[in-house]
Structure formats: structure tokens, C-alpha cells
Amino acid sequence: MIPQYVKAVGQLQELFQELAEGGKITEGQAGRYDQSQKILVSFHSWIRNQLDGNIKVELPWEDDRFTQAWKLWTNFKKEQFQFAYKQIGEQGALKDLVDLSGGDMEKAIEIIHQSIKKGWKGFFDLKDQKAITKKLVDQRQTDYKQQLMNRLGAE
């Protein structure tokens, strides 16, 4: 919401500068003014809702894949932990997810799926499967070598 507001204020500043230089208003300028005003009015309503505690959760990406993943996450939390987000907490969790994913929607979706698969209550960095697999293989080789040495020493 805030980036849209900043853009609308910038457009109004440009429009006022054009009006100061030209003196007459064109159809295009009137249309830009109307568009900017709608955003400003919407922003005003958003601020009022924030102050009154009527916060609407805003998803960081307007993509059906993310929306589906987020619904899956909130349903998982309800089913597994009997936990339902309040609006402020949900917005905070979304911010944490955006921060953790570095603003990458695909990574955010992977993080959600990882947390569900692991049964976690929250979000964590993606685990590097290759590193985990290599560590397990190395451990098995070490265990095998130790068992072999133990057998050879026992004989």
C-alpha cells in the first residue's frame, strides 16, 4: 500500500508542476489526477483501519501459487497445532517469510512446504539436501570403516 501511495504523491507533484507551467488542464491530466486521488483516498482508509485495529492481511505476492501455499500453511497450523493466526500475527509471519526468502516467492513457497513436511511450527532456512545426504554418507562410511577395523582387530 505504501509504495502505491508514494507513487501517487509523485504523480500529483508532476501534475501540479505541469499545471503551473501550462495553466490549462487536459483530459489526460484529469485522468491522472483522478487515479492518484483514488489511491490517496484508499491509503487514507488503510491508515484509519490500521489505527482502529481493523487490519487486513496483505499477501506479499499476488500469485495464485503463493496464495494456495499460504492457505495450505494456515490450514496446517490449524490442524496440527490448533492455532489460528490473528491478523497482526499473520502479517508478521508473512514478513518473516519474505525476509527469510530474500523476497523470492518461489523460495518462500519452498520454505512453506519444507515446514509442513517437517511438521514445524514456524519457518526456517531451506535445508540443503545435498549437504545433508553427503553428511549421512560420510557418517555411514566412517561407521563401516570403524566396524571393519573392530573386526580385524578382534581376529
Secondary structure, DSSP 8 states (H G I E B T S, - for coil): -HHHHHHHHHHHHHHHHHHHHH-S--HHHHHHHHHHHHHHHHHHHHHHHHHHT------S---HHHHHHHHHHHHHHHHHH-----HHHHHHHHHHHHHHHTT-HHHHHHHHHHHHHHT-SS------HHHHHHHHHHHHHHHHHHHHHHHHHH-
